[in-house]
Amino acid sequence: MRVLFTLGLALALSVSFATADDLKSGPDKKIAGPFDVKAITGDKAGKTLCYFCQYNGQQRPAVVMIFTQKADDNMVTVVKAVDAVQKSNEKLGTFVVGVSGVAASDFEKIQTTHKLTTPLTVAVDKDGPEKYKLNKDAQMTVLVYKKDGSIAKNFAFKTTKEAADKAKEIAEAAEAAVK
């Protein structure tokens, strides 16, 4: 009896750990629609706008939307990977949205040092657009979606370090979506 109880407990714990590692953030089937950001960098710097609306109006074949709670070198690694794809696929739409305390000054410092192509923005709604259902446990959520609004790939990371480790995979998803 004790052996069965121990096996059952071990199985229950392994299942709970498996689901704890499976972090979900943001929509997984269809993009959640328009929202406003304040552009910190790029040709729209200083303006409040809707990149979702702009890219949708331009009929971009795919868009990479990066929500981040942290502006650090790991985030830069992810953005540079996406920048590289965008440079060889000019129709790919890209933008970063700072949420949960990321300030304009954080992105200004990063831009001064790294000269990123992807526009860096801060969400008008501090925690990001509510309808996107961003998980507060995810320091970074990356949504790659197609022109029809379908999500090609959704990435959610507990840390920006985890995201940086998957930068190549994110870039590959962006490249696949734009074709």
Secondary structure by P-SEA (a helix, b strand, c coil): caaaaaaaaaaaaaaaaaaaacccccccccccccbbbbbcccccccccccaaaaaaaacccbbbbbbbccccaaaaaaaaaaaaaaaaccccccbbbbcccccaaaaaaaaaccccccbbbbbccccccccccccccccbbbbbbcccccccbbbbbccaaaaaaaaaaaaaaaaaaac
